[in-house]
Structure formats: structure tokens, C-alpha cells
Amino acid sequence: MADPQELEFEQFSTIVVYETDTGRIVVIHHHAMPRGADRPDRKELETQVIRHAVRSGINTSKILLLHVEPGKLQRGASYKVDVTSKSLIKIPKPR
């Protein structure tokens, strides 16, 4: 077995959890695995995200999941989800 400190990890999935009525983002899950490792499929990732939401006390009847391209979110930026188009929207910072 390889030393975990010697493994090269790569981000392969980002899932945004958002409120169905407002588009407010509740949490963002970034998934990374060692390069070359078997990755969970989309459904398994979604199941993990929902389980985490339940454990965190989030009302799962009022949320949806949105898969976004890893690396699309900019550090320090704010986002919400357009609930009609189910797309990510960058929110301008207040001046």
C-alpha cells in the first residue's frame, strides 16, 4: 500500500447543495481521490452528499443538488443557483 503522503490527489467532482425556493447554497462538496483510484459513480456521490446533509440537520425535502465542473468556483466569490435554469450564478460583491 502506498504512503498516503506520497499519493497525488485530484478533484473530480463538485456538488452544490441548494435551497429549492431561493437558490441559496447550503453547502458545497468537493470530492477528491488519489490519481488512478476507482471513483464512486454520480449516484453514489449524491447519496453521500444527502447522508451528510441529514447528519447535519438539513431538511432534505427543501434542497436539490447541482453538479458543477471541478475548479469552476472561484475562491472568495459568492454564488447562488438560478432555480429556474438550475445553473450557478456568481453574486457581485457589495461595493
C-alpha positions as CSV (number, residue, x, y, z in Angstrom):
1,M,0.0,0.0,0.0
2,A,1.3,3.4,-0.9
3,D,2.2,6.0,1.7
4,P,-0.8,8.5,1.8
5,Q,1.6,11.4,1.9
6,E,3.1,10.3,-1.4
7,L,-0.2,10.0,-3.3
8,E,-1.2,12.6,-5.8
9,F,-4.9,13.6,-5.4
10,E,-7.2,15.0,-8.0
11,Q,-10.5,16.7,-7.6
12,F,-13.1,15.0,-9.8
13,S,-16.5,16.2,-8.6
14,T,-18.1,19.3,-7.1
15,I,-21.7,19.1,-5.9
16,V,-23.6,22.2,-4.7
17,V,-26.5,21.7,-2.3
18,Y,-29.0,24.5,-2.5
19,E,-32.5,25.5,-1.3
20,T,-35.2,24.8,-3.9
21,D,-37.1,28.0,-3.3
22,T,-34.3,30.6,-3.1
23,G,-31.2,29.1,-4.7
24,R,-29.2,29.8,-1.6
25,I,-26.3,27.5,-1.4
26,V,-26.3,25.5,1.8
27,V,-23.0,23.6,1.3
28,I,-20.6,22.7,-1.4
29,H,-19.0,19.2,-1.5
30,H,-15.6,18.8,-3.3
31,H,-14.6,15.2,-3.9
32,A,-11.0,14.2,-4.5
33,M,-9.4,10.8,-4.8
34,P,-5.8,9.5,-5.4
35,R,-5.0,9.7,-9.1
36,G,-5.9,6.4,-10.7
37,A,-8.2,5.2,-7.9
38,D,-11.7,3.9,-8.7
39,R,-14.1,6.7,-8.3
40,P,-17.7,6.4,-6.9
41,D,-20.3,7.0,-9.6
42,R,-22.6,10.0,-9.7
43,K,-25.4,8.3,-7.8
44,E,-23.1,7.2,-5.0
45,L,-21.7,10.7,-4.7
46,E,-25.2,12.1,-4.5
47,T,-26.1,9.5,-1.8
48,Q,-23.1,10.5,0.2
49,V,-24.0,14.2,0.0
50,I,-27.6,13.6,1.1
51,R,-26.4,11.4,4.0
52,H,-24.1,14.2,5.1
53,A,-27.0,16.7,4.8
54,V,-29.2,14.5,7.0
55,R,-26.5,14.2,9.6
56,S,-26.0,17.9,9.6
57,G,-29.7,18.5,10.3
58,I,-30.5,19.9,6.8
59,N,-34.2,19.5,5.7
60,T,-33.6,17.4,2.6
61,S,-37.1,17.9,1.4
62,K,-36.2,21.5,0.6
63,I,-32.8,21.1,-1.2
64,L,-31.6,20.0,-4.6
65,L,-28.1,19.0,-5.8
66,L,-26.2,20.6,-8.7
67,H,-23.1,19.1,-10.2
68,V,-20.6,21.7,-11.3
69,E,-17.3,21.4,-13.1
70,P,-14.5,21.0,-10.5
71,G,-12.5,24.2,-10.3
72,K,-15.3,26.3,-11.6
73,L,-15.9,28.0,-8.3
74,Q,-13.5,30.9,-7.6
75,R,-12.0,31.2,-4.2
76,G,-13.6,34.2,-2.3
77,A,-16.5,34.6,-4.7
78,S,-20.2,34.2,-3.7
79,Y,-22.7,32.2,-5.7
80,K,-26.3,31.1,-5.7
81,V,-28.3,28.8,-8.0
82,D,-30.8,30.1,-10.5
83,V,-33.7,27.8,-9.6
84,T,-35.3,28.1,-13.0
85,S,-32.3,27.2,-15.1
86,K,-30.6,25.2,-12.4
87,S,-27.3,27.0,-13.1
88,L,-24.7,28.6,-10.9
89,I,-24.7,32.4,-10.7
90,K,-21.9,34.5,-9.4
91,I,-23.2,37.1,-7.0
92,P,-21.5,40.5,-7.3
93,K,-19.7,41.7,-4.1
94,P,-21.3,44.8,-2.4
95,R,-19.4,48.0,-3.0
